[in-house]
Amino acid sequence: MSRKLISSGSEFESKIGYSRAVVDGDYVFVSGTTGFNYATNSISDSVVEQADQCFANIQQALQEAGAAVADIVRVTYILPNRDDFEPCWPVFQKWLGDVRPAATVFEARLLNDAMKIEIQVTARLPK
């Protein structure tokens, strides 16, 4: 299988030189994804709403790649405030409760103070 680049249409992809996702071999690598809502050009003040939007954005990229949320094998959560992690657990359960990928979480500043969470995933393409 050849390498396929997937774009969300964000201006930053071309400015910085990255893709929303890359399909390479049997895997889909989805870049760190924030809770920015591309339909409304907005981002919620709620970390929980941002987490849900992150997964909606991830789902869109995975679908374009020929995969689904159920194909996620690894997830990384990045939050500027580690105290915001536990309030997001219901969102993680909603999206990944049956998938149960390998997971990592760490605390780090994000590029914009409005961003309260960033989520990165790796998925395996279905056979």
Helices and strands as residue ranges (DSSP letters): E 4-6, H 11-12, I 13-17, E 21-24, E 27-34, E 36-37, E 42-43, H 47-65, G 69-71, E 72-79, G 82-84, G 86-88, H 89-96, E 102-107, E 118-124
